[in-house]
Amino acid sequence: MSLFKARDWWSAALGEGEEFDQGCICVGDVDNSGTGHDKVVVGSYMGMLRIFSPHASKPSEGGQGSAEAQLLEVHLQNAIIQVELGKFVSCSDLLHLAVLHPRKLSVFSVLGTAGNVEHGDQYQVKLVYEHNLQRTACNMTYGAFGGVTGHHSLCIQSMDGMLMFFEQDSYSFGRFLPGFLLPGPLAYNSRTDSFLTVSSARQLESYKYETLAVATEAERRQDPDLPLKSGGKRLSPDWTLVLGEQALDISVPSSSHSSFSIFVLGERNLYCLRDNGQIRFMKKLEFNPSCFLPYASLTDGTTNLLLGNHTNMLLVYQDVTLKWAAQLAFVPVALRVANFPELRGTLVSLSWDGHLLCSYMGTDPSFFSTPKVDSREVDYEQVDAEMKKLHKFIREASRSQDILRKDEREEDLTVTACVSSSMDSPSAALIQDIDGFPVPSVRVKVKVKANSVFTSSKLTITVQPPLAVTQDQFVLEPLGVGTSTAVAFSAFLNGRYPPADLSGDITVSYSSPTGVPHVLQSRFTLPLALICTASSPNKTSNFKITVDTNQPPVDLSTVFPEFAAKSEDNEGNSLAFHFLSGGNVTVLASKTSQRYRIQSDTFEDMWLVVKELVHRVDLHFSKLGVTDFKKSVNGPLPLQEYFLSVDHHFQLRVSAQKYQDLLSEHAVQFRAIQRRLLTRFKDKTPAPLQNLDTLLDATYSQVMALAEAADENRLLLDEAFVRLRSATHLLVLLLSLWQGLTPDQTAILEATLLPLLQDTPQLGWEESCDAAVSHLLRTCLSRSPKDQATSLAQTGGPVLGLPRDTSRLKKHITLLCERIGKGGRLTLASEANVQVPAQVQNLAAPGGVEPISELAGDGEEADVPQDTTKFIKKKQPSKKVKKEKDSKEKKVSKEPSEGAVKEDTGDAEETVKEAKKKEGSKEKKEAKKESSSSSSSKEKKEVSKEKKEASKESGKESGDKKVSKKTSVKVKEKKKEPEAGDG
């Protein structure tokens, strides 16, 4: 028996299919027996009223304990919202039962008649009075309103925000709450004679009974035919407190005389306030509460609190300190404390489905004693071996990042996708035909099998544009161990251009029984027949690709059986595909050589056909048992054709940026005209508009035209990016066939040329691809290890943005292909294996990016260190150079001072001097050109000498010497400049 579990003392199940809430239970001496023992009164939304007198359950009673404890069960026809016990009948000090229905308030007296035998006690309810309500009730509260003693009054809150007050069997008055939207919890504070509620503005409001009594009558405010009462005042709260969240319940305990507090239970916080609205304390809850109950504390100045949450826990707090926690079998919606003959201070809890439980917190004494363990000598060698084994397990567990092993996690859920081999009939496509060709759809069935219990899971389908599915999200039912569920959807083409990929992704997000979220992914491939049909071959085409193999060509009708039936070629040497978007692709198998030719008028359209041909030919020979099947591509790579797609995509991005700028300018103009017009309209003296209204209409038309053009350009940009992805996939495939790249190298190349799956206004494909290609050219495809180490030592880089043109990107892609063709191998491991020399480690400068040399000659590769020395001379000037610059600036500053004295002689000398300055500036430029050409040869000799000295001296000192030599040339050039200016 767990210590932290509520002990069952008595329980009962109330009906079947009934629902209960926090106001459906109350405890007290409802039959006025005078013994001081409480009974439990429960009402349900089905109209059933039950009264119980619980007692300890005996094992011999079995299921008869709840039947004997039930005193009364009455069906009241109407739903019971709330039940309360109080002195609701005038001239009587007995307790009566008030039952709130949606449209009626009933007050009953419970009478008990003692019988002559053991089971002869009889109970019955008698209606004392009732009030028919004109408005639908929400909740109620009671108390001695206005300080009246001897009896209680009732206050009912309606669903439309009206407080209706009843004094025994008569209706007193009604008041509407200001700013009402939705009803909140209602409570009465007898100490201040005020009512507390939480409004839709999520603030706690307090209204005094006296303020409500003298406010404007609700009937007169609502009925325009009745004359307004001049003496009424506008209703306003005495004080408010912003909670910032909706309240679940309000309680004002009156049993603790040492602590006068108001308790408010929010969705995430617990508030304790004084009677004037000041906060005593506030506690942030780490769970979702369901109900609470403050009760008396034995410690002065504190209040105990019972708090139930949605994790079946019952928590006991003393102010903000957690004193106890107990586990319940359900989520409680109401809590009460009652005194029964056999047990005082019993905790009574009620669930939403009618589980009534009387329990206490603690445990029975345990009579289990631990048996004595036979003493034995410790084998230290065995303990040492066990310790080493455990240390080994700990090291292996610390190396892996996952808490659970992958095989265990994958076994929790299995996702299987099955694509139908035939097209749907009829088609589920949104576009029924494109240029006279019907658009088909294919059925995909996904089966999810669970090996453990899952309460909630969500399945998401993702396909590449312009493909679409009939339903992309599914909410799966709860799964048990070994159970499975299946969902189905149809995929189809929803655009006038082919997709870049026919694969789709299935993502299942679920939570394990322990509450840990998991995500499982699976992939399916759609058939090629979904986007194209068979057609007649074309003899001439603009773009051609030839694939060489070492095996005889296969019959195309056996490789593409779904297209062979509609093909016009019976020999199987040619097959043509017509895309629904309009392109044609022809596949030819040579009769004499071991070659395949793919040709088309559009470069991007060949991608899916080439990919499918290579895949199916590989599968064909693997089934025949051929292990040495090879394929390759000869001839130059179609880079110029590929660059056409790059330029088209870049031009659309530039147009999108222009449209964005124009829209911003016109929007500013539109708002400025609106402000001018608004100022004219607000002016008391009318003034002419001066055609501002015409200008406003014209600007509005321009803004709408620009918005439509930008939207059309966005659609074209999406299509261009999909075509660019297709062309890039085709280029990667040709590169892998040309150089025989491994799957890992092909994956690196594909990630480099396709770093993005979609364009965004902040980051586009051009700048991302250029950065990735530049990284490869500086690392694994660099010319020398020293060049690679230099690039690894540098940090920082330019911010990625839209480039001015694509010339740099084209040069880098061309250089990438050339270096791969010369034997460069793509790998990510080489970056970590390169040792950075000591003289290179000091080269890093913030923001510095080493330029990529774009010449591929072997003889020029030895001059790479010269670029690094130039980088040093530009970025790290020595202290000597700074001194020489300062001294030179002082010399130059003396000359203008002398010229300033000459300027005082007259205007004629100023004009002559300005002409001399213009001539001097031209001579300066010519002198710079001559000095730069003469000093370039000297610099090369100096650099070669510095290379020999760099191995003997440290990197930092050699860098300082290089800077001093380089900057000495600049100082000489500056000395010549004043002479040229004077001449």
Number of C-alpha atoms within 10 A of each C-alpha: 10 11 13 16 19 22 20 16 18 20 22 20 13 20 13 8 8 15 16 24 21 21 20 24 27 25 21 20 22 26 20 18 11 9 9 12 19 24 22 21 24 24 31 27 18 18 17 19 21 18 23 20 18 26 18 16 17 12 8 8 10 9 13 12 19 20 11 14 19 16 20 17 17 13 13 14 11 16 20 25 24 26 25 24 21 20 21 30 23 13 10 11 13 17 21 23 26 25 23 27 24 20 16 18 21 17 24 21 21 18 14 17 10 11 10 8 7 7 9 10 12 12 15 15 16 11 13 15 16 17 15 11 15 10 16 16 24 21 22 26 18 23 21 18 23 15 13 10 9 13 20 20 22 22 24 23 26 22 18 16 22 21 20 21 22 20 18 19 16 12 12 14 16 21 21 22 21 13 11 15 13 13 20 23 21 20 22 25 22 17 11 15 17 22 20 24 24 27 23 16 15 17 16 24 19 24 21 20 16 12 16 23 18 14 18 21 20 16 14 13 15 10 10 9 8 10 9 14 12 7 8 12 14 11 18 17 17 13 14 19 15 12 16 13 16 19 24 17 21 23 21 22 19 17 13 19 13 15 17 18 26 24 23 24 24 23 17 15 19 20 20 23 18 14 16 13 17 14 15 13 13 15 14 12 14 8 13 14 25 22 23 28 21 26 18 17 18 10 12 11 12 18 23 21 21 20 22 28 20 15 16 16 21 26 17 21 16 17 20 18 11 12 12 14 19 19 19 21 14 19 23 30 23 24 24 20 20 19 17 17 13 10 15 13 12 19 19 23 26 27 20 18 20 21 18 21 26 22 21 19 17 15 13 9 7 7 6 6 6 6 6 6 6 6 6 6 6 8 8 9 9 10 11 11 11 12 12 12 11 12 12 12 11 11 10 10 14 11 8 10 8 10 9 10 11 9 8 9 15 14 12 17 22 16 20 14 19 14 18 14 13 14 17 16 9 8 18 19 22 15 15 15 12 13 9 8 15 14 20 25 27 23 21 19 14 19 14 18 20 19 16 15 17 21 14 14 19 15 20 15 18 16 22 16 18 18 23 20 22 15 12 15 15 14 13 18 13 14 19 14 13 11 13 17 14 13 14 15 16 22 25 26 25 19 17 15 21 26 24 24 19 18 15 16 16 20 17 23 15 20 16 16 11 7 10 8 11 15 15 16 13 15 15 17 15 21 18 17 19 20 23 23 19 21 19 17 20 17 8 11 14 10 16 18 19 18 19 17 16 13 15 13 19 18 14 22 19 13 18 17 11 17 20 19 12 14 20 15 17 11 10 18 17 24 27 27 25 20 22 24 17 14 18 24 30 25 25 19 22 15 12 8 13 16 20 21 16 23 25 23 17 16 23 25 26 25 24 20 18 22 13 15 18 14 12 16 19 16 13 15 15 13 10 8 10 12 10 10 13 13 18 17 20 13 8 7 16 15 13 11 15 18 19 14 20 23 17 15 22 23 14 18 24 15 16 20 15 13 18 14 12 16 19 13 12 16 16 12 17 19 13 13 17 15 12 13 17 11 10 16 13 9 10 7 7 9 9 7 12 9 8 15 14 11 14 18 12 13 18 16 12 17 20 13 13 17 16 12 14 19 14 12 17 16 10 14 21 17 20 20 23 23 24 24 25 22 26 22 22 24 20 18 21 21 20 20 19 19 17 16 18 13 10 12 16 18 14 16 24 16 14 19 22 20 18 16 11 13 14 10 10 8 14 20 24 27 18 19 20 22 20 16 21 22 17 20 22 23 23 20 23 21 19 14 18 17 20 22 21 22 24 20 15 19 13 11 13 9 8 14 13 19 15 9 13 17 11 13 20 19 13 20 19 16 21 20 15 13 17 18 13 10 10 17 16 20 15 14 9 14 16 8 9 15 12 17 13 11 17 19 15 15 23 19 16 11 12 16 15 16 12 15 16 11 9 13 8 8 7 10 14 11 9 15 16 15 15 17 19 15 19 20 20 11 15 15 18 17 12 14 18 12 11 14 16 11 12 14 12 11 13 14 11 10 11 11 10 10 12 11 9 13 14 10 10 9 10 9 12 16 12 10 16 11 10 14 16 12 15 19 16 12 18 20 13 12 15 16 12 12 16 15 10 11 15 12 10 13 17 12 10 14 18 12 11 17 15 10 12 17 11 9 12 12 17 15 12 17 22 17 15 22 24 18 17 22 20 14 16 17 14 11 18 17 13 14 18 16 12 18 16 13 10
